[in-house]
């Protein structure tokens, strides 16, 4: 039997979307369900919906892709995080700035059991600041205690010289056993010691969450008799295999905006446009450039922690279908509170008593949602709220499109009807078919990618360095599930590093390719 169908699932704060695409990338089944409090049961319901629509064809499912909020929710809510022992290899050069000094105190208390700066690290030229001190690592791990569940190791200039991190990892396994979770910073971040260290520790703290999600998805599929490989959406709009996702969960926690941008691109056929994804809690604006999400110029900040891995350039505003409308002594306010997935019971259109922007849009004739028309007593308040929301949307569009390069805005998401058809400050609006589940479409059509980031000291053979980096990036993409015959190098960036005592170049290579065929 040909297994030519694939399922894309996207979990948002309000809705969980699922779609099924055939080999020609046509949507053959889709659903939009409210996200459940435990997230996993919402995935099960959405998956069950599309499989029921497929009927006997469900046995043709060959791949399942998931974009999920599990990771970021765990960090934001400080729950389910592994206890991390954080080791920095950088003494004596970096002792003036302790590890994780900028972290919110409650997050550090929840996720970090101990941290230390120990001898080690490299100069940009490759020479050691100091050799790794095996005894110091052993003594630190003994002080951290038996509660240690995961270890993060960060070495100075490890993106260029990773040997010391690998050496330290072997010592950790020798002390704590082969099954201990270890996050090595050179595999996660790029240049920038503190931000890369933050990313490595966050990654280590998400070890349990990632495994639980992967296990839950596998159990849901097994329950429905679906024997298909699973993939997770990455922050850049591409995919990684489940083994990679459980090893690098921090690279999956911001996939939602990238999924919607990629989905909007596919559904419209556009390669350059402004994208507005209107959900239940917020509207996320992104920019499509050459078919891929435009990346932010700065590293991502997650729950108050600065990192240095790239994510899409996204602007979020508190305008969504579940955004609460309030009348405070005659003054109408919009958000930032949202009823989230409670919209189906709390919104006026569903018989509840909380005015929302969904109710305002329905009253204005922009959409038909729910079974109850909002009472006329809310008329003035809802009209004013919608006018406020329109201006906030227009302000955001002008901010993201400051150069006026985009004259088209693609509106997707379950609450896309909140956006007016025309507005003097908005560009031309396109609402594609299946736009309400564009996030899930974006997951389903995403390619697999991998990136390698390193530093080349002056005097090194440039072509050889690019070739070696390309081989590493290609190998990682294939390991993640890409078709070996169709992987291409899609980005080579060389940036002179001027702040170092010796001339050097930062080299970043990115490889991508479609998923391999499942027979």
N, C-alpha and C positions, 0 to 999 in steps of 0.2 A: 504494500500500500504506500502510495506517495504521501509523504508528510509535508505538505506544502502550505499549511496554515500556521500562522504565528499570532500569539496573543500579546497585546500590550496593556499593562495595568499601571495607572497612576493614582497615587494616594495623596489627596490634598487635605487641607484643614476642614473642609466642608463636604466635599464629594470624593468618592472613589470611582474612577472611570475605567472601563475596559473596552477594548475593541479587538476584533479578529480581522486580519488581513490575509488575502490569498497571495499566490506567487506573483500576481500582477500588481500587488499593492492596492487592491480594491477592498473597501470595507465590506465585510459580509455579515458582521454582527457587531452590536455595540450596546452599551448600557451606561447609565449614570446613577449611582447609588450614594446615599448619605454615608459619610465616613463614620465608622463606629468608634466608641470611646477606646476600645482596645485595638483598633486599627485592623488587626488580623481577621476578625469576623466580617468586617466590611469587605475585605479582599475576597473572602470566601463567597460572600453573597454575590458580588459583582462577577467573579469568575463563573459561579454557577449559572448566572443569567445568560452569559454569552455561550456557555457550553450547551445549555438547554436550547438556545436558538439554533445551534449547529446540529443538534440531534446526532444521528449516526456519523456525521462528518467530524465529530469531536476527536475521533481516532486519527484524524489527519493532522492534528496539531503537532508541529515539530519543534517549536521554540516558544518560550514564555519569557517576557521581559517585564521588569518591575521598576517603577520609580516610586520611592517611598519617603515618607516624612518620619519614619521611626527614629532615625539617628538624630536629626536636629531636635525632635521633640524630647528625646532622652536628655540631651544637653540642656535645653531650655528649662525642662522640668526637674532636672537634677535627679533622675531616677534611672535605675538599672545600669549604672555606670560601673565598670570594673575598677578595682583599686590599683593604681598605677605607681610603680617606683620609677622615677625619672632620673636618668643618668646623663649628665653632660660631660663630654670628654673635651676639656678646655682649660684645665688648670695648668699653670697659674695665670694664663693670659686673660681669662674672662671672669675671674672671681668677683670683680667689682659689681657685676650685675647678676644676682642670683637667678636660678631658673624660675620661670613662671611668675615673676614678680608683679606683672601687670594683670594677672588673672583676678576675676571677681572672687572674693574671699569664700563665698559659699560654694562656688563651683570647685575651687581648689580643695576645700575641705571634703567635698563629696567624692572627688575623683582621684586625688593624689595622696598616697599614703606616706611618701617620703621623696625627697629630691636632693641631689648633691652635684657639685662640680668637682670632677676628679681629673687626675693627670691625663693628658692626651691632646688630640687635635693636630691639625696640619697648617703649615703656611701655604700660601697660594702656589709657591714654587714646588710643593710636594714634601718638603722636609718636615719632620715631626717637631711640634712644639715641645712635646714630651712623649715618651713611650707610654703605652697603656699599662697601668699599674694593676696587675691581676689581684693582688692582695687587697688593695683598696676597694675594688669592686665587690669582692667576696664579703668584706667587712660591712660595706654599705647594705648589701642584700640581707645579711644577717640582722642588721639593725632594723631594716624595714619590716622584717618578721614574716611569719607564715601567712598573713592576710594578703600578701602581695599576689595579685591575680594577673598582672600584666606589667611589662617593663618597656619603657621608651628610652632609646639610646640616640643621643645627638652629638655628633662630633664637629669641631670647627673645620669648615671647608670639606665636609664629607661628600657633597655632590661631586666633587672632583676626585677625592681620595677616600674611598669607602672602606679600606682595609681595617682601620681601627674599629669602626662600628661592627664589622663582621667579627673581629677578634673578641670584642666585648660581648657580642651575642653568644659566642661559644662558651665564654665564662659563665654567663647567665644560665644557659642550659645545663652546664655542669653542676651549678649550685642548686637550681630550682627544678631541674628535670626537663626532659625533651618536649613536654606538652605545654610549657608556659608560653603565654602570648608575648611576642616581642615585636615592637615597632621600631624600624630603623629609619632615621630621618632622611637619609639620602634616597630612599625609595618613595618618599611622600612629597617633600617640599624641594625648593631650590635654594638659591643663595639668600642669605639673611638668617643669621643664626637664631635669633630669638623667635621670629615668626615660624621658622622651620621646626624649632623645638616645640612650640605650641601645637603645631599641626600633628607632630609625632605623638605627643601626649594625648591629645584629643582622640587620635586614631586608636591608641592603646586602650583608652577608656571605653570605647565603643565595641570592644571585642564581644561581650556577651550579647549586646543588642543585635549585632550583625548575624551572629550564629542563630539567635532565636528567630529572626526574620527569615533567614534562609531555610531553617528547619520547618517553620510554620508553613511557608510557601510549598515546600516539598511535600509535607503531609496533606495539604489541601489538594495538590495535584494527584497524589497517590489515591486519595479518597475518591477522586473522580476518574481514576484509571488513566491518567495522562502521564505517560513516560516520555518526558521531553526535557532537554537541557534548559536551565534557567539563567537569565542574565539580569544584571542590575544597571540602571541608568546612572551615568556619571554626571558630575557637575557641568561638564562642557558639552553635554548633549549627545555623547556617544555611550557605548555599552562596555561592560566588563563582565567576565564570567563569574559565576557564583563563588568559586574559590578565591579569585582576586578580590571580590567584593567583601568577603569575610576577612580577608587580610588587610584591605585598605578601605574600611567603611567610611572614613572621613571624606573620601573622594566621591561619595554618593549622596551626601546629605543635602546638597543644594541643587538637585537635578530638576526640580519642578519647573522653574523658569525656562531652562534650556529645552525641556521637553515641549513646552507650549510653543516656543519660537520655531523649533524644528517642525512640529506638527502643522503650524500655520503655514510654513514655507511649502510643505508638501501639498496641503489641501488647496493652496492657491496657485502653485507653480511659480511663485515669485522667488527671486534670489536676494532682493534688496527691498526692505520695507520696515515700517515701524509696526510693532506688535503690541496689542493690548489684551492681556489675559485677565478677564474679569471673573473672579471666583466669589465665594461666599463671604470671605473676610477682607479681601483686598483686590486691587487691580495692579498687576505687575506689567510694567512697560519694558520692552526690550527692543533691540535693533537687529535686524537680519542683514548681514553683509556677506555677499557671495555665497549664500545658502547656509551659512553657519552663524550662530549667535555672536554678536560683538562682545569681546571680552572686556572686563573692567581693567582699567589701567593700574589699579592697586590691588594688593592681595585682599582676600575676603576676611571680614571680621565676623566671627560666629559667637553669639551669646557673650559678647564683650571680650573675646579673645582674638587677637590679630594673628592671621596666618599669611603665608605667602604663596598659596596655590591659587590659580586663576579660576574665576567663575564668570558667568555672563554679566554684562553691564546691565543691571536691572534697577529700575526705580519703582518702589512700591508705595502706594498711597492707600489710606483707609477708606476706600470706596469699593464696596462689594455688595452682593445681593443681600447678605445678612447684616450689613452695617446698620447700627441702631440710630434712629432719628429721635431726638429729644426736643421738647419745648420747655425751656427753662425761663419762666416768668416772661413769656412772650418772645424770647430769643431762641431761634431754631438752630440746633447744632447737629452735625453729621459725624458720627463715629467719635473716637477711634474704636469704640466697643463694637463687637459683632456677636450675634447669636450663634454664628458658626453652623455646625450641623444640627443645631436646635431650631433652625428656620422652619422646618416642616411642622413644628408644633407651636412655636412662639410667634411667628409672623402673623400679621393681620389676615393675609390671604389664606392662611391655613386655620383660621379660627382662634388664633392666639391674641394676645393683648399688647404685643410689642411692635411699634411702628418701625419698619425697615425701609431701605432703599428699594427692595423688591416691591413692597407695597406702593411706594411712590411711583415706580415705573409702570406698574399695572394700572394705577389710577390715571396716569398720563397716556395710556394706550400704547405704551412701548412693548408690552408683552402680556401674555396670558399665563398666569401661574396660580396654582392653588384652586380652591373651590369657593372662596368667599371674597366678594369685592369689598375693599376697605370702606368703612363708614364715611359719609360726607363730613362728619365732624372733624376728621383728620385732614380734610382737603387742603386748607391753607398751609398747614405745617408740612405736609408731604410735597406740595408744589414748591415751597421755599427750599426744602431739603434737596429736591432734585436740581433746582437751579444752582445751589451751592456745590453739589456734586459735579455738575457740568463744568463749572469754573475750575474746580480742582483737577478734573480730567484734562482740561485745556492747558492749565498751568504745567502739568506733568508732561504733556506732549511737547510743549515749547521747550521745556528743560532738556528732554531727551533728543529733540530734533532742532537744536540751537542753530545749526548751519542750514536748516531748511532743505536738507538733502532728500528727505523722504516726503513725497506728496501723497502717499497712500498709507493708511493704517488698517491693518487686519485685526478685527475684533473677534476673539474666541473666548471660550470659557462658558460655564453654565449660566452665569449672570450677565452675559454679553448684551442682553436687551436693555440694561441700565444705560448704556452709551447711546446718545441720540443719533438718529440717522444723519442729520446735518447740524452743523454748528459753525458759526463764522470763524471760530478759532481752531477748528479741527480740520485735518486733511480729509481727503476722500476716504469713505469707510467701505471696507469689504467684509462681508460676513460669509465665510465659506460653509458649504454643506459639511456636516459633522464637526463644525467648529466648537460645539459644546463639549466634545471629547478630544479636542486637539492635543491635549497633554498625552493621552494614551496613544494616539496616533504617532506622536513624536517618539515615544518609547519604542513602538513597534517597528518603525522604519529606520531607527538609529543604526549607524555603523559602529563597529568596534574600533577603538583607538588606543594608542599608548604614546607616552611622551618620555623623552630622556633629556635631562638637563645637566650640564656639566660646565666646568671651567677649563680653558686651555691656556696654560702659561705661554708666554712668548717663546718662540724657538721651536715649538712643537709643529709637526707636519699637519697643516690645516686639513688637507684632503683626507689624510688618514684618520684624523679625529672625527671629521664629518661621517666618514664611512663606518667607523666603529660605532658612533652614536646612532646612525641609521640602522645598523644591524641590531643593536639592542632594542630600539623602539619597535622595529618590525617583529622581532622575536616575541616581545611582550604582547603585541597586538594579536599575534597568532595564538599565543598561550591563552589569551582571553576569549578566543573563539572565532577570530577572523579567518576568512578563506585565504590560505597561504598564497594562492595564485593571484589574488586580487588586492593585496595590501600595497598601498602607495605611500611614499613620503609626501605629506601635504604641507609641511611647514619646516623650514630651516631658518632659524634666526640667530644672527651673530651680533652681540652687543659688546663693545669695548668696555672694560671695567677700569674706570679711571682712578678709583680711590685706593688702589692697592699699591704697595711699595714697588712691585714689579709689573710691567705691562702684561695684561691678560685679556682674554675674550670669553664671554659667557656664550655657550652654544646650547641652543634648544632645538631639538628635532622631534617632530610629531608624525606618527604613522597611523593610517586609518584604512579600513576596508570593510566590505559587507560581511555579514555573518556567513560562515560556511554552511554548505547544504547538509541537511539531515535526511538520510534515506530510511 
